[in-house]
Amino acid sequence: MVDQTSEGNGSSRFEGFGKKVDERFNQVKPRVEEELKKVIDYLNDQVVPQLRQGSSDALRSAADRLRKLAEQLDDRRGSGVS
C-alpha cells in the first residue's frame, strides 16, 4: 500500500515548487516582455528594411540578366544560329 503521508508530502513539495516557479516567472515577466519588444523593434527598424532592399536589388539584377539572355537568344535567332 501507498503511505498517504509521503504521497501528501510529495504533492505539497510539488505545489511549493510550482508556486516558487510561478513567483519567479512573474518577477521576470516584465523584463522579458521589455526585451522582446526591443528585439521586435530592432527587426522592424533594421532587419526588415535591409531585407527588402536586398530583395529588390536581387530582383533588379535577375531582371537585367534575363534581359541580356533574351537579347542573346534574339541575336542567335536573327543570325540563324541554333
Buried (B, 14 or more C-beta within 10 A) or exposed (E): EEEEEEEEEEEEEEEEEEEEEEEEEEEEEEEEEEEEEEEEEEEEEEEEEEEEEEEEEEEEEEEEEEEEEEEEEEEEEEEEEE
